[in-house]
Amino acid sequence: MFSCIYRRCFCWQTSPQFGRSTLNAYSRPRPGIYKTAVYLHHHVMKGRMRAGKGGDIMKRYGTAGLVMAGGRSSRMGGDKALLPVGEKTAAARTADMASAVCDIVVVITNSDETAESLSYVSVNDLRPYEGPLAGIEAGMSAVEAEWYLVCACDMPLAEEKAASILINEAEKTGADAVIPVIDGRQQPLFAVYSRRVLPEISRCLDREERSMKALFRSIHVTEAQEPLFLESGMTKEALSLLFYNMNRPEEYDWIISRMT
């Protein structure tokens, strides 16, 4: 089945019978469907991509949710993506939130157990355990979209309303990235990124510059300050909960205590 998809991708890229409009749709300065086919060949043939609900990865979307669940969770002492938060795991809760506001959701994980526990498309990092930039690179390479909502699975209290605000701000400003700033701190792992940043992400990783700040130095960033969220009816307390991330057992315990 995959060989048919691979040949189909190549045909779409090169055959005139599909018309100028189809070719133009993939002729902009982005990887394009042929590179997507190469990515799929690399991942599917090596068991690094798993199918799931929520969309056809061969299409191009307006918005895609990228759930970051590929870290080692060393400070937690276990895979935090699989920790129960309410009736769902942290990863499932985050993926469902993203699914409510995005056209497709892809989970980036290096854990077979995490991938098999979810009903969404999942991929491994192209550069395992090299940090969130590598996760974003893997997600953007797996599915084409204009905008990507990046969500860390260790922020399981994230809300659809805040995600919608960020997506709307990205579409309004046309920035390369819209990054929330809460209590004076940037929150790059609940943020929206344009597909335009993919080449720069790859360049940063090639230079072994793995921090999000390394990326921000070379792209156009719009900061989403607290008033943007508060004016929409969100409370200060809700914002604090939304951006609270759990890296250690005591932080997980705190999140669970807030839900009871």
N, C-alpha and C positions, 0 to 999 in steps of 0.2 A: 504493500500500500504506500509506504513512504517513497519508493522509487517513482511511483506515479506522481505524487505531490512534487517531488524534486524536478521531474521533467516538465511538469506543468508550470512551475515557477520559471524555469529557464525559457520556456516557450513564451510566456507572458512578457518576458523582458525583451525578446528578440524578434518574435514573429509579427509581421505587419498585419496579419489577418485580424488581430485584436483591436486594431485601430489606433489612431494618433492619441486619442484622449487617454486610453489605458497606459500607453507608453509614457505620456507626459506626466501622468500621476506618479510615476516612479523615476522620473528623470531629474528630480531636484537633488541638491547636494546632501543626500542622506544615504544610508546603506542600500536601500532598495530591496526589491523582492528577491533578486538573484542572491544578494548577500544573505538575506534571510534564509534562503534555501540552503546555502552553505552552512549557516549556523545550525539549521535543523539537522542537516546531515551529521555535523560534528556531535550534536547533543543526542539526537534520537538513536543513532547507531551505537552510541556508547552508553545508552540508558540514562542520559542526563536530563531528558525532558519527559514529562508525564502529562497525558491529556487530562482534561477536566472540563467542568461546566463553564458557562459564561462567555462563550464566543469562539470564533474561528481565528486561529493565530495567523492565517494566511491573509486576512483582511487588514485594511488600515483603518484606524479608529480615531475619533476625536480625543477621547481620554482613556488612559489605561492606568489601573491601579497596580503599583509594584509593592508587594508586601515583603519587607526585609526580614528574613528568618534564617539567615545563613551563618550567623556568628557561632563562636565556640561555646558561649554561655559559661565561660570559665568561672566568673565571679558568682554565678548563681549555683554552680555545682551540678547542674542538670540542664537539659534543653528547655529554655524558658518559653519557647514557642508552644510546647506541649502542656504548659501549666494551665490548670483549669481556672478560668475567670468567669464566675457565674456558671452557666450551663454549657459553656463552650471553652475550647482551649484559647490561649492568647492569640495564636495565629489565626484560628478560625474566626474569632471575634473581629480581628482587624480586617481579614479578607471580606467578611460579610459587610462591614462598614464601607469598605472601598467599593464593593459591588453595587451598593445603593446609589453611588454618585458617578461611577465610571462605566464605560462601555464594556470593558473586559478587565479581569484581574489575573495577574501572574504572581505566584509566590516564588521567591528566590530562596532556596534552602539547599544545604549540603547534607541533609539528613533524610535518609530513606523513610524513616518512621514518620517524620513530620510531613513529608510529601504524601505518603500513603494515607495519612489521617485526614487529608483535605480533599474536597471535590473540585478544586480549582486546578488550572494548568500550573505546573511547577517546573522550575529549571534550576540547575546547579550553577554556581558561579563559574565563569570562564577562568577566573583567577581565584581559586578557593582561599578563603580566610585572609583576603587582602583588604577587608574593610568595606564600609557601605558604598564607596565609589565603585568598587568592583561589582557589588550587587546591582547597583543602578545600571552599570554597563551591561550586565547579563540580561536584565529585564528589558532594557531598551533594544537590545539586539534580538530578543526573542519575539517581540511584537512591535509593529509600527503604529505610532499614535502621534498626534500633534502635541498633546500634553500628557505628562505622567504625574500622578499623585503618588508620591513616595511615602510609605507608612512603615514605621518600625513596629515589629510585633511586640516589642517590650513597652509600648505605650497603648495598652489595651482599652483605655478609657476614651480614646479618640472618638469624636462625634462627626456624624454626617454633615451637620450644619457648618462646622468649621471647615471641613473639606470642601464643601460647596463654595464657601466664601473665598477660599484660596484659588479654586479653579476659576471662579468669576473674575477675580483680580488678575489672574494670568491672562485671560482672554481680553480683559479691558486694557491692560498695560502693554501686552505683547513682550514682556520682559523674558529674558532667558530663564529666570527662576524667580519664584515668589516665596520668600522665606519668612515665616512668622518670627517676631521678636517679642518674647514674653519675659517680664521681669528683667529686661535689659539683655537677655541672652537669645542668640539666634537658635532656631529649632529646625535644622536642615533635614531631619528625618521624619517630619510631618510637613511636607512642602510640595510645591508643584514645579516641575521642570519642563522646559521645551525640548523637543527632540534635537534642536540645533546644538545642544550642549554635548551630545554623544561623542563627536570627534575629540573635543577638548578633554572629556573624561578619559578617553583612551590614551590621549597624549600624557595626561597627568600620571596615569598608572604606568605607562611606559617609562616615565622618568622616575618612577618609584616615589611619586608625591601622592600619598594616599589620603591626605586630609581633605575635608570638604572645603576648608579655607583656601587650599591650593587651587581648587576649581573656581571659587568665587573671585579670585584675583583676576581671572581672565574672561569672565562673562558678565553680562548685565543683570544685576540682582536688584529686585524690588523688595523692600522689607515691608511685611504686613505687621504694622504696629497694633498694640492692644486695642486702641479705640475702634479700629476696623471691626473687630469682633464684638466689642461692647455695644456699639451702635446698632448691631443686628439683633440685640436682645440677649446675648450671652452674658453670663455673670463672671466676675473676677474669679470666684471659686470654681466655676465650671472650666475656665481656662487653665487654672492651676492643676486641676485633675486631668484635663485632656493632655497636658504636656508632661505629666509625671511619668517617668520611665523606671522600670524595675530591672536593676542589674544584680541585686543582692537579695538573699532570702528575706531580710527584714523589710526591704522595699516591696517585695511581693506581698508579704503579710499586711503591710499598710494598705495596699490597694484592695486586698480582700476585706479588710476591716471597713473600708469606705463603702463597700457594697452590701454590708449586712445591716 
